[in-house]
């Protein structure tokens, strides 16, 4: 049974108040996960331990049911969660326990070991003895609990796939993440969840993927997107430019007369798809004007200015309230 010294304040770990919204908890988790991710702190044992605590806190506080049990029962929330909504099941529970009648889990434990529906008293026997607690455990078989956790990947790890070694409740688990994992996708690992406190049977582990931000690429639904700057003359005359993609640079043709913010599509150069193939890379063009000009550049820009008949503000002439 957990003691008071086992208690972890998940709110303090994430740096949020007990009244924090789900969105506030999510933002706090993402910020701390990026800060303490082992890949960004190689060899830093303190950061690795902090990262584990952050994931554990997020797993509980992001789940409304787990959070409710945690808020009500503190360090005993997992035992309370195993009992489930007993008020609606009391009649069907052979042990006859209605968990909601107890003020906290300590009261429940005290009564569980002091009475039995038949009137007999439980003794503190080992599980190998007959009767007593062993009888209660046999009658109280419950489905093995599944475990939820989060795992943070770099863009490269998510794109190419990676094998990770996780520490969960003191156990080392090797996890293979297939290429093409996206934020919010889940990976199921059979038989690696926490054991049931009654049967010791283990449930499954579900990992929710978090992909750390990349300085150049971003997700855009199934595709990925990036922003590429071009010069004014390249926008006017058209050009060919090199564009980075997840697996190397490619040459892209920019047609004459593009505008700032216009998007071009590189087909098959986006995100890896789990079943094979690639999505598209959306390239957003940004026309960037030079702040410093050579004498000859200034001379030619002035000539263009003096000779140009193009007025991009024609449509504004009739604008009124």
N, C-alpha and C positions, 0 to 999 in steps of 0.2 A: 504494500500500500504506500502511496507517495506520502512523504512528510512535508512539513512546512518549508524545510530547507530545499526541497526539490522544486519549489514554485518558481516559475519564470514569468516576469511581468512583460507580456508580449507588447502591451501598449508602450511601455518605456523603451523596449528594444527598438521599436519602429519610430519612437519619438513623436507619438500622437496621443491625443487625449482619449479618454474612454467614450466620449461622445463623437469621435471622429466618424465621418461618413465613409462609405465603401470607396469612394473616389479618392478621398484624402489618404486612406490606408494604402491604396494602390500607388498613388504618387510617391508616398514616403518609402514604400518598398522598392520601387524602381530606382529612386535616387540612391538609397543605401546599397542596393544590389550592384549598381554600377561602381560605387565607391569602393566596395570591399570584395569585388569579384576576384577569385584566386588568379585568373589569367592576367589581371591588371596589377596584381600584387604578388608576383612569383616569389616563393620562399618565405612569405610573411605568414607565420602560423596564426598570429593574432587576427589578421584579416580573414583567414580561412575559417576560424572559429566563429568570428562575428558573422560571416556570410551564412554559416549553418544556422545560427540563431535567428537571423533575419528571415530565412526561408521557413523556419519552423513557426515563427510568429505570423508570417503572411499566410501560411497554410491554415491556421486556426482563425485568424481575424477576418480573412476574406470569405469564409464560409459562414453564412448567417446562423445555421444551426449549431455549428461548433462554437461560434463566438457567444451565442446565447448560453450554452452550457458552461463555457469558460467564465463568463461574467457571473453566473449564478453559483458555481461550485468550485471555482479556483483551481487548486492543484488536483482536484478530484474530477475535473470535467470529463476526462476520457472514460472513467468508470460510469459516470452519469450518462454519457452518450451511448454506452453499451446497453444501458437499460431501456433507452428509447422512450417514447411517449407512453409511460406505464399507466397513466390514468385511464387511457382508452383500452388497455389490454389487461387490466388487473384481473378481471374475471377469467381470462383465458390463461393466466400465468399460474402454473401449479404451485409456485412458492407463495403466491398471494401478496406480493409486495407492490404497493403503490408508491412509486418514488416521489411523486409530487406532494405527498403528505409530509415529507421531511423538510426541515428548514435548511439543512446542508447534508453533504455526503457523510460526515462523521456520524450524524444521528442514524443514517441508514445502515452504516457498517456496524454500529453498536447493536442495533436491533437484529440485523441479519445473523449475528453470531450468538444471539441470546434467545431466539425463539424459532419454532418450526410450526407449520400449520397443524401438525398432529399434537403439538404440545411438548414435544421432546426438546431438550436443550442441545445446541451444537457445542462440540468440544473442539479445541484447537489441534485436531489430528493432522497428520501429514496426508498428502494425496494418496499415498499407498494404503492407508487404513480404509476399512469399510465403514459406511455410515457417515454421520456428521457432515463435514464440508464436502466430502467426496460425493455424498448423495445429492447435495444441493447443486454441485457443479454439473452432475449428470442430468439433473432436471432442467438446468438453466442453459443448455446449449444455445448459442446464438450464432448467427452468420459471422464468419471472420470479417473483421473490419478492413475496408479499403483505406489506403493512405494517400493523401494528396500532398504534393510538394511542387516547388518551382525549380527550374534549372535555367540558368542564364548562359546563352551562347553568343559568341562573336558572330558577325556577319559571315565570315569565312567558314566557321564551324557549321553554321546552319546551312550554308550553301553547299559545301562539299560533303557534309556528314562528319561525325566524330564519335570517338569512344571516350566516355567520361567515367571517372571513378568517383562515386559519391559516398559520403559518410552520413548514414541515417540511423539515429538511435544507437550509435556505437558500432554499427555494422558497415563494412565496406561493400558497396554494390557497383558492379561494372555495368554500364549502360551504353548501348549502341544507338546513336541517333542517326537515322537515315538522312541522306542528302535531301534538301528541299524543305526542312522544317521551317515553319512560319510562326510568328508571334501568336500565342493563344492555342496552338495545336497541342495535342496531348499524346503522350507515349505511355502505353500500359506495360508493366513488368509483372508477370504473374508470380504469385507466391512471395512477393517481397514487401507486402504491407505489414502493419503491426499485428502481433498475435492477439487473439481473443483472450481476455483475462480468465475466461472459463474453460475453453477447450484448447487454448494454445494454437489452434489452427490459424494460419496466416492468410490474410486477404491479399489483394493486389496493390501495387504501387502505381499511382497515376502521376506522371510528371507533366506539368504545364510549361510550355516553352516560352522563355523570354529571350528576345534577340536584342543585344546591346546596340545602341545607335552607331551608325557609320558616318564618317565625316562627309561622304560624297553621295552614297546611294541611300534611297529611302523606299519603303514599300508603298505601292499604289494598287490596292486590291491584289490581284494575282500577279501583276507586273511589278517592276521596280522602276524608279524614276531618278533622274539626276539633273543638275543645272550646269550648262556649259556657256561660258561667255564668248562673244564674238565681237569684232571691231565693226564700226559703222560702215566702212568700205566693204567688208565681207558681207554684211547684210544687204547692201545695195547691189553689189555685183555678183554675189554668190561665190562659193568657195568649197574647198574640201578640207575637213578638219579631222584630227584624230580624237576619238572619244574613248575613255576608259570603260571597260565592261568587266563583269566579275571574273572573266578568264582572259583578260588581256585587251589591248587597244585595237580598235577597228577604225577604218576610214569611213567617214560619213559625208555625203554630198549635201551642201546647204544651197538651196535654190535662190536665185536673185529675188530681192524684194521682200525678204522675211521681216517680220516685226518682232520686237522684244516680247518675250513671253510665249511665242509660238512654239508648239511641240512637234517634234519629229519622232518617228518610231523606228527602232532597230529591231526587226522581227527575229525571234529566236535568240536574243542576246540578254534576256532577263533572268528570272529566277528558275532554279532547278525544280522540275516537277517530280514528285515521288514515283510516278509511274513511267517516267522517261520524258525526254524533251525539255524545252525551255520556253518560258513565257517571253514577253517583249520588254525591251528597255525603252522607256519614254524619255527623250532628251528635250528639256526645256531650254530654249535659247534666250540668252540675255545680252542685249546690245550694250556694250560698255564703251563709253567715250574716254579717250585719253585725257589725263589731267595736265600732262606736260607734253609740249610739242617742239619738235626741232624747227628751225627757221623755214626749211623747205616744206615741212608738213603744214605749218601755219599758212604759208603762202598759197598752197594749193587748196586748203580748206577755205581760205578767203575768196579765192577765185570761184570755187564751187558755190559759195554763199552768194556772190554777186551775180552769178549766171543762172542760178537755179530758178525754175518756174514752179516748182512743186511746193504746195502749201498744205501741210498735214492738218491744219486747223480750219479748213473750209467749212466743215460741218458745224463749227461753233458759231458761225456768223449770225445765224437766225435763232440762237438759243436765248430765250427770255423766261421770265417767271410765268 
